[in-house]
Amino acid sequence: MSDYDVIVVGCGPAGLMACGELAKRGVRVLGVDKKPQLDRNIRTVSGYCFLDQPFNHEVIRTEPNGSKTLLHYTENNFTVEYPDHMQGVYHTYMFSDTGKYWQASTTKKPLYHIFDANKCFQARYSWAAKKGAEFLTETLVHNVTQTDQEVTITARTRGKDRTLTCRKLIAADGLSSRIARKTGANAGRQFFAKGPTMEYEMVGVECPYDVGDILFFGKKNFGGMQGALLMLPSPHGPDAFRLETISMLPASNGARLLEYFTQQGPYAHWFKHAEIIDMSGALVELISPMITPYKGNILFVGDSAAFGECLYQSATMAGYMGAVCTQTELEGKKGFEEYTRLWARYFEWVTDSKRMADYLKRTMFTRFFSIREIDFLFDLSRKYPIVMEEAEATPYDYATMLLQSFQAMDEVPQEMKDRMQEIIEADMSSIAMVIGKNQEA
Ligand SMILES: Cc1cc2nc3c(=O)[nH]c(=O)nc-3n(C[C@H](O)[C@H](O)[C@H](O)COP(=O)(O)OP(=O)(O)OC[C@H]3O[C@@H](n4cnc5c(N)ncnc54)[C@H](O)[C@@H]3O)c2cc1C
């Protein structure tokens, strides 16, 4: 008999949800993670989410519940709790090399909400543990083998190896999944790029603009270094922000970029009295998604099978769907095939290469225009402020929203409008060429 019905490798948003849901259904489940604490986030996260609007074919409806918020997944029919209220953000900006900026604002519905990742982990971990899931922390799973009947993992806890067996394994070990590499499940996936990000979370930032996210680009902002920086509102207060770099390897580039930006760059005065309250980093790998996210008795859920990122909200959804389908599989039915259908149905980039490209266009669109053209566009946007009741500003729809706002302006020459249309329609093969150039630079 196997040690567990199911072992879940990786207890991020997808893995914790899968552990809790399986335990709730009476399945003997063990969650394994290399992290020492499962109720804490240690990895960079911008902290935005898209609620009360369709996102990855799910609509998460918010319901305030005292000091908490219930998040109802209306398509998948389950609810999770966020232990605080959800703060909406109504403004978004881009600042160019020359200090000109573009702003879009909504009046009724926020562009997105922000969350504290630590609070997500606390809520999901304590719920899963209460439901009866077991956990093994500080444990790296470094090998996996399988037969028709069971899966065996080799796991190292504080220098000591042990093997554990299960009937089904859920690999929720995130981007650059080791389980995917070990089992050959990455065969056929296309690698696009890898890059580091470094984050400072700061309080006491004196930003003179209405609270919103700001993308800074252009070498002048970073003392000639290549890269970009995203400054996002943090739930730690109106003067709190997360500053996240989009830079190239080695990772030290991210740290240099942040230091220059906050201490010497054109906006350094915003940070004169600011304090760093947290620092984190992550290595982001872009590879095409798995089309069939399972191999034998192993199911890949969340970022381990994804293009870029599922985001917390959809990794949680994937964890839930993974648990339901794994239970079906344990009953001897074709649960993993059902998960494969759901995977393609909810995550559009599984079957549509344009959706992969859309995810990257926000930070890449500037490469298609000269500095003078961008200044011209940003000046126009000051003349015709972009104020909408609501807007689709998800990572997939943001660039289209931005470019269409320019296309609607009479002063923009037709040739530029046509170029914008080409960007809107570009699929991953065109965008991959631009990334390729970037990685060579
Ligand atoms: C810079 C950055 C900004 C982001 N911003 C946002 C945002 O604003 N909003 C949002 O919703 N999402 C954001 N994301 C994406 C989000 O973090 C992921 O989509 C989400 O965490 C995926 O969840 P997951 O459970 O699939 O994987 P992960 O969260 O990556 O969890 C994987 C887990 O597996 C563990 N693990 C890995 N390998 C092993 C192993 N061999 N043995 C044991 N344990 C292992 C890890 O310790 C980790 O706990 C961001 C990501 C990055 C990098």
Ligand as a Chemical Component Dictionary entry (heavy atoms), coordinates in Angstrom:
data_LIG
# 
_chem_comp.id                   LIG 
_chem_comp.type                 NON-POLYMER 
_chem_comp.pdbx_formal_charge   0 
_chem_comp.three_letter_code    LIG 
# 
loop_
_chem_comp_atom.comp_id 
_chem_comp_atom.atom_id 
_chem_comp_atom.alt_atom_id 
_chem_comp_atom.type_symbol 
_chem_comp_atom.charge 
_chem_comp_atom.model_Cartn_x 
_chem_comp_atom.model_Cartn_y 
_chem_comp_atom.model_Cartn_z 
_chem_comp_atom.pdbx_ordinal 
LIG C1  C1  C 0 7.801  38.910 -10.207 1  
LIG C2  C2  C 0 6.486  38.224 -10.099 2  
LIG C3  C3  C 0 5.352  38.984 -9.878  3  
LIG C4  C4  C 0 4.107  38.346 -9.762  4  
LIG N1  N1  N 0 3.000  39.105 -9.503  5  
LIG C5  C5  C 0 1.808  38.508 -9.308  6  
LIG C6  C6  C 0 0.656  39.264 -8.954  7  
LIG O1  O1  O 0 0.698  40.482 -8.848  8  
LIG N2  N2  N 0 -0.493 38.607 -8.748  9  
LIG C7  C7  C 0 -0.588 37.268 -8.844  10 
LIG O2  O2  O 0 -1.674 36.736 -8.612  11 
LIG N3  N3  N 0 0.475  36.527 -9.193  12 
LIG C8  C8  C 0 1.662  37.112 -9.430  13 
LIG N4  N4  N 0 2.750  36.374 -9.789  14 
LIG C9  C9  C 0 2.563  34.978 -10.197 15 
LIG C10 C10 C 0 2.310  34.060 -9.060  16 
LIG O3  O3  O 0 3.326  34.190 -8.093  17 
LIG C11 C11 C 0 2.248  32.634 -9.614  18 
LIG O4  O4  O 0 1.456  32.566 -10.762 19 
LIG C12 C12 C 0 1.693  31.690 -8.548  20 
LIG O5  O5  O 0 2.448  31.788 -7.363  21 
LIG C13 C13 C 0 1.716  30.260 -9.063  22 
LIG O6  O6  O 0 1.347  29.389 -8.040  23 
LIG P1  P1  P 0 1.848  27.890 -8.027  24 
LIG O7  O7  O 0 1.301  27.310 -6.767  25 
LIG O8  O8  O 0 1.534  27.235 -9.301  26 
LIG O9  O9  O 0 3.438  27.939 -7.953  27 
LIG P2  P2  P 0 4.401  28.650 -6.908  28 
LIG O10 O10 O 0 3.735  29.775 -6.215  29 
LIG O11 O11 O 0 5.651  28.939 -7.636  30 
LIG O12 O12 O 0 4.670  27.528 -5.815  31 
LIG C14 C14 C 0 5.559  26.477 -6.033  32 
LIG C15 C15 C 0 5.971  25.921 -4.687  33 
LIG O13 O13 O 0 6.718  24.748 -4.911  34 
LIG C16 C16 C 0 7.826  24.713 -4.044  35 
LIG N5  N5  N 0 8.829  23.876 -4.698  36 
LIG C17 C17 C 0 9.382  24.063 -5.929  37 
LIG N6  N6  N 0 10.203 23.036 -6.238  38 
LIG C18 C18 C 0 10.165 22.193 -5.189  39 
LIG C19 C19 C 0 10.799 20.955 -4.927  40 
LIG N7  N7  N 0 11.606 20.365 -5.826  41 
LIG N8  N8  N 0 10.573 20.361 -3.735  42 
LIG C20 C20 C 0 9.736  20.924 -2.818  43 
LIG N9  N9  N 0 9.107  22.091 -3.023  44 
LIG C21 C21 C 0 9.310  22.712 -4.198  45 
LIG C22 C22 C 0 8.224  26.176 -3.880  46 
LIG O14 O14 O 0 8.923  26.377 -2.676  47 
LIG C23 C23 C 0 6.849  26.857 -3.886  48 
LIG O15 O15 O 0 6.325  26.992 -2.585  49 
LIG C24 C24 C 0 4.010  36.951 -9.900  50 
LIG C25 C25 C 0 5.158  36.197 -10.139 51 
LIG C26 C26 C 0 6.393  36.822 -10.236 52 
LIG C27 C27 C 0 7.608  36.004 -10.470 53 
# 
loop_
_chem_comp_bond.comp_id 
_chem_comp_bond.atom_id_1 
_chem_comp_bond.atom_id_2 
_chem_comp_bond.value_order 
_chem_comp_bond.pdbx_ordinal 
LIG C1  C2  SING 1  
LIG C2  C3  SING 2  
LIG C2  C26 DOUB 3  
LIG C3  C4  DOUB 4  
LIG C4  N1  SING 5  
LIG C4  C24 SING 6  
LIG N1  C5  DOUB 7  
LIG C5  C6  SING 8  
LIG C5  C8  SING 9  
LIG C6  O1  DOUB 10 
LIG C6  N2  SING 11 
LIG N2  C7  SING 12 
LIG C7  O2  DOUB 13 
LIG C7  N3  SING 14 
LIG N3  C8  DOUB 15 
LIG C8  N4  SING 16 
LIG N4  C9  SING 17 
LIG N4  C24 SING 18 
LIG C9  C10 SING 19 
LIG C10 O3  SING 20 
LIG C10 C11 SING 21 
LIG C11 O4  SING 22 
LIG C11 C12 SING 23 
LIG C12 O5  SING 24 
LIG C12 C13 SING 25 
LIG C13 O6  SING 26 
LIG O6  P1  SING 27 
LIG P1  O7  DOUB 28 
LIG P1  O8  SING 29 
LIG P1  O9  SING 30 
LIG O9  P2  SING 31 
LIG P2  O10 DOUB 32 
LIG P2  O11 SING 33 
LIG P2  O12 SING 34 
LIG O12 C14 SING 35 
LIG C14 C15 SING 36 
LIG C15 O13 SING 37 
LIG C15 C23 SING 38 
LIG O13 C16 SING 39 
LIG C16 N5  SING 40 
LIG C16 C22 SING 41 
LIG N5  C17 SING 42 
LIG N5  C21 SING 43 
LIG C17 N6  DOUB 44 
LIG N6  C18 SING 45 
LIG C18 C19 SING 46 
LIG C18 C21 DOUB 47 
LIG C19 N7  SING 48 
LIG C19 N8  DOUB 49 
LIG N8  C20 SING 50 
LIG C20 N9  DOUB 51 
LIG N9  C21 SING 52 
LIG C22 O14 SING 53 
LIG C22 C23 SING 54 
LIG C23 O15 SING 55 
LIG C24 C25 DOUB 56 
LIG C25 C26 SING 57 
LIG C26 C27 SING 58 
# 
